[in-house]
């Protein structure tokens, strides 16, 4: 399948979920980066400026996926 050059970040604390979602996106031609924590996902967002972010909402104790999505939204409000 041809590359579409759209960058997607998949963030989840479960390796199986990351693998399932990321592999499906890659097979569809997306450029995929993965993160297993909110902090790692935020670093990837700042570094790669993705077109989309697919995130778990519950990462356990600490920061939530909802907080990550709100932070990304604030960064791209303009």
C-alpha positions in Angstrom: 0.0 0.0 0.0 1.4 3.5 -0.8 2.7 5.7 1.9 0.3 8.6 2.7 3.0 10.4 4.9 0.5 11.1 7.6 2.1 10.9 11.1 0.1 9.2 13.9 1.1 8.6 17.5 -0.5 5.7 19.3 -0.3 6.0 23.1 -1.3 3.2 25.5 0.2 1.5 28.5 -0.8 -1.9 27.1 1.8 -3.3 24.6 -0.8 -5.6 22.9 -3.1 -2.6 22.2 -0.3 -0.6 20.9 0.8 -3.4 18.6 -2.7 -4.0 17.3 -3.5 -0.4 16.6 -0.1 0.6 15.3 0.2 -2.4 13.0 -3.2 -1.7 11.5 -2.3 1.9 10.9 1.1 1.0 9.3 -0.6 -1.5 7.0 -2.8 1.4 5.9 0.3 3.4 5.0 0.5 5.7 8.1 3.8 6.7 9.7 3.3 5.5 13.3 5.2 6.3 16.5 4.3 4.7 19.8 4.4 5.7 23.4 3.7 3.7 26.6 3.2 6.8 28.9 1.7 10.2 28.8 5.1 11.8 29.2 6.6 9.8 26.3 3.5 10.7 24.1 3.9 14.4 24.9 7.6 14.3 23.9 6.6 12.6 20.6 3.9 15.2 19.9 6.4 18.0 20.5 9.1 16.4 18.3 7.1 15.0 15.4 4.0 17.3 15.2 1.7 14.4 14.3 -1.5 14.7 12.2 -3.3 12.5 14.7 -3.0 11.1 18.2 -4.7 7.8 19.3 -4.6 7.6 23.0 -5.8 5.5 25.9 -7.6 7.6 28.5 -6.5 5.5 31.5 -2.8 5.1 32.0 -3.1 4.1 35.6 -1.6 6.3 38.4 -0.3 9.7 37.3 -1.3 11.7 34.2 -4.3 10.6 32.2 -4.8 10.4 28.5 -7.5 13.0 28.8 -4.9 15.4 30.2 -2.6 14.6 27.3 -5.3 15.3 24.8 -6.2 18.6 26.5 -2.5 19.6 26.4 -2.3 18.8 22.7 -5.5 20.7 22.1 -4.1 23.8 23.9 -0.9 23.6 21.8 -2.8 23.6 18.6 -5.6 26.0 19.4 -4.4 28.7 17.1 
